[in-house]
Amino acid sequence: MNISGGFRTVFVVVAAFAAVSCSSGTQQQQASTQEKYFDVTGFGKLKPGMSRQDALATGELAATGAGKTGTCEDYRYQGAPAPDPKELAADEELEQKIAAAQKEADAAKAAIGPEPGPNAGAAEYAASAERLAASAEASNKVVQLTVQSTDRIVKRAEAREANGGVMFAGDKIRMILPPPGATTSKNIGKGATVDQLKAAHPNVVGKDDKTFEVPVPDQPGFVLGFSFVGGKLDTFMLFNGDTTCG
């Protein structure tokens, strides 16, 4: 399954977090991250393009993942709220169902075969119609399961954006999001204006009036991206748009 589509795709649920409440646990997390800056170099010991093994060895991340989508897997920071194990199990089961349903759909499509010729009899037409119906039913099952998976992907994105963390695509970091309260080394964080961003990071490139990017040196595909809502910085992250979760 693919979560590609560029930097904007990642912000599909960003607006919902403008008023995220601060629990005591979150306040402790903010206090523990104030000396770390989120920049093109990464966050803490986490670096763009780092392998999963090296990233987990830093101690910055929780020991277990927070959910999978295709070849991608989320990890939260140490001290962040842990995901519900039941939800993780349900996610894994759904991904397995989708894979099995897609295999069945592919087989049903391959079994359709050529259309009956002009001299075919009624039995041949009936058999062809049955194969077409079976293929349509199998494809519809994939669609229904994919809709369920999409809902879960959105919920996982919400949790990722609220708590921060890392997404791996296979063995490499695809995305790093800052925890609550983190800023860039130039003191740019949530709530900053576009003018403040441009003044602090003069090499920022505007993709449109709401999305800005700073290229990451020596890491092709990676950018430090900033997304604005209502003229205020709402989300920023390190993101490799060249990788997918297929």
VENNORFEN-V306896 format. One record per residue. RES is the residue in one letter. OMEGA is omega as a letter, one per 40 degrees, with the letter a starting at -180 (999 if undefined). NEAR is the number of other ideal C-beta (glycine too) atoms within 10 Angstrom. Layout:
res/omega/near
RES/OMEGA/NEAR
RES/OMEGA/NEAR
//
This chain:
res/omega/near
M/a/18
N/i/12
I/a/21
S/a/12
G/i/11
G/a/11
F/a/19
R/a/15
T/a/13
V/a/22
F/a/19
V/a/14
V/a/18
V/a/17
A/a/12
A/a/12
F/a/15
A/a/12
A/i/5
V/a/14
S/a/6
C/i/11
S/i/10
S/i/7
G/i/11
T/i/19
Q/i/12
Q/i/11
Q/i/22
Q/a/14
A/a/10
S/a/14
T/a/22
Q/a/10
E/i/7
K/i/18
Y/a/19
F/a/25
D/a/19
V/i/20
T/a/15
G/i/25
F/a/23
G/i/18
K/a/14
L/a/22
K/i/20
P/i/24
G/a/19
M/i/21
S/i/14
R/a/18
Q/a/8
D/a/15
A/i/23
L/i/18
A/i/12
T/a/14
G/i/10
E/a/21
L/i/24
A/a/18
A/a/8
T/a/13
G/a/19
A/i/25
G/a/25
K/i/17
T/a/22
G/a/18
T/a/16
C/i/22
E/i/19
D/i/23
Y/i/24
R/i/23
Y/i/21
Q/i/14
G/i/15
A/i/21
P/a/14
A/i/12
P/i/19
D/a/13
P/i/9
K/i/8
E/i/15
L/i/17
A/i/10
A/i/14
D/a/21
E/i/12
E/a/10
L/i/16
E/i/18
Q/i/10
K/i/15
I/i/19
A/i/14
A/i/13
A/i/19
Q/i/17
K/i/12
E/a/17
A/i/20
D/i/14
A/i/12
A/i/19
K/i/15
A/a/9
A/a/12
I/i/14
G/a/10
P/i/6
E/i/11
P/i/16
G/a/7
P/a/5
N/a/6
A/i/12
G/a/9
A/a/8
A/i/9
E/i/13
Y/a/12
A/i/11
A/i/14
S/i/16
A/i/11
E/i/11
R/i/15
L/i/16
A/i/11
A/i/17
S/i/19
A/i/14
E/i/12
A/i/19
S/i/17
N/i/12
K/i/18
V/a/19
V/a/10
Q/i/12
L/i/18
T/i/16
V/i/9
Q/a/13
S/i/18
T/i/13
D/a/11
R/i/16
I/i/21
V/i/12
K/i/14
R/i/23
A/i/22
E/a/16
A/i/20
R/a/22
E/i/22
A/a/19
N/a/22
G/i/22
G/a/24
V/i/28
M/i/27
F/i/24
A/a/22
G/a/14
D/a/12
K/i/15
I/i/26
R/a/25
M/i/24
I/i/25
L/a/25
P/i/24
P/i/24
P/i/18
G/a/17
A/i/21
T/i/20
T/i/21
S/i/13
K/i/15
N/i/10
I/i/23
G/a/17
K/i/17
G/i/10
A/i/21
T/i/13
V/i/17
D/i/9
Q/i/16
L/a/21
K/i/14
A/a/13
A/a/15
H/a/19
P/i/9
N/i/9
V/a/19
V/i/11
G/i/13
K/i/15
D/a/8
D/a/9
K/a/16
T/a/16
F/a/23
E/i/19
V/i/21
P/i/15
V/a/21
P/i/9
D/i/9
Q/a/18
P/i/9
G/a/14
F/i/27
V/i/22
L/a/23
G/i/23
F/i/25
S/a/20
F/i/21
V/a/14
G/i/8
G/a/11
K/i/13
L/a/21
D/a/20
T/i/20
F/a/24
M/i/22
L/a/28
F/i/25
N/a/21
G/a/19
D/a/11
T/a/22
T/i/17
C/a/19
G/999/12
//
